[in-house]
Amino acid sequence: MRIDGVEVAVLDGVYPPSEDTFLLIDAIRGVRSGRALEVCCGTGAVGLVAAGGAGSILEIDADPRAVANARLNFERNGLGGRADFAVGDLFACVRGRFDLILMNPPYLPEGEGDAPDMAWSGGPRGRAVIDRFIDGMGGVLEGGGRAFFLQSSLNGEGETARRLARAGLEGRVVIRRGFQFEELAVIEAFHAGSQKD
Ligand SMILES: C[S@@+](CC[C@H](N)C(=O)[O-])C[C@H]1O[C@@H](n2cnc3c(N)ncnc32)[C@H](O)[C@@H]1O
C-alpha cells in the first residue's frame, strides 16, 4: 500500500497499517528531528514517514518478522541509509537519547478466551506496554525532545496522565478520532517544563 508517498509492504504475520497507524502518522506529519526512535515499529510505516524529516531513525520491534519487514520497506524506499534496526523489548537495547520517540503499541485489553497476540494485546487492562513505555521514556528522551504515542479510550487517558506526571513528564492530546468501539488519541509527551506552548 502507498502511504504519504512511501510504499509499504506487509509481510505475513506483521500488523498491517490500520486506523491507529494512520492516526499516529497524521499526528507526526511534518515533525522534524535529529535522532528519532520508533518502538513497536511493525512494518515501519510510521517510521518511514518520520524518516523524511529525521537525521536518523532506529526501528525496534520485539517480533523479528516486523523488524525484517521494516528493514525491507526502508530499503525499498531508499531510506535504508539513515535507519538502524533492532529486535528487542521497548528500550532494552537502546543506547543514548533521542529527540523524537514514536510508538503505536499493542493496547487492547485481552478478553477472556482471546488468544493473546503481541501485535494488539496490551495485557488484562491494555496497559502492559504503555506503562513500561512511560516509565522508561524519560531515560531515553532528550531534554527538549518529544514522544508521540497512541492511546485508546479503553485503557485510560487519565491513568496515562498520572503516570507521565509521576515520571516527571507532561502530556497532551494532539489528535483524537472516534471508531466503532473506542476513541483513539495520540499523546505528545515531553520532560515537564521543557516545551513552551
Ligand atoms: C499495533 S502494532 C503497531 C505496528 C506499527 N507501528 C503500526 O503502527 O502499524 C504493535 C507492534 O508492537 C510490537 N510489540 C509488542 N510488544 C512489544 C514490545 N514489548 N517491545 C517492542 N515491540 C513490541 C508488535 O510486534 C507489533 O509489531
The ligand as a Gaussian input file, in Angstrom:
#p B3LYP/6-31G(d) Opt

LIG

0 1
 C       -0.331000      -2.268000      16.981000
 S        1.144000      -2.912000      16.254000
 C        1.780000      -1.396000      15.520000
 C        2.717000      -1.606000      14.363000
 C        3.113000      -0.338000      13.603000
 N        3.851000       0.569000      14.444000
 C        1.912000       0.355000      13.034000
 O        1.535000       1.418000      13.561000
 O        1.306000      -0.149000      12.077000
 C        2.177000      -3.163000      17.693000
 C        3.588000      -3.702000      17.418000
 O        4.283000      -3.755000      18.675000
 C        5.135000      -4.887000      18.695000
 N        5.434000      -5.173000      20.114000
 C        4.615000      -5.758000      21.036000
 N        5.197000      -5.780000      22.262000
 C        6.420000      -5.179000      22.098000
 C        7.494000      -4.892000      22.989000
 N        7.423000      -5.213000      24.304000
 N        8.604000      -4.286000      22.513000
 C        8.692000      -3.969000      21.190000
 N        7.711000      -4.216000      20.281000
 C        6.579000      -4.798000      20.733000
 C        4.352000      -5.944000      17.949000
 O        5.189000      -6.971000      17.460000
 C        3.693000      -5.109000      16.830000
 O        4.516000      -5.082000      15.687000

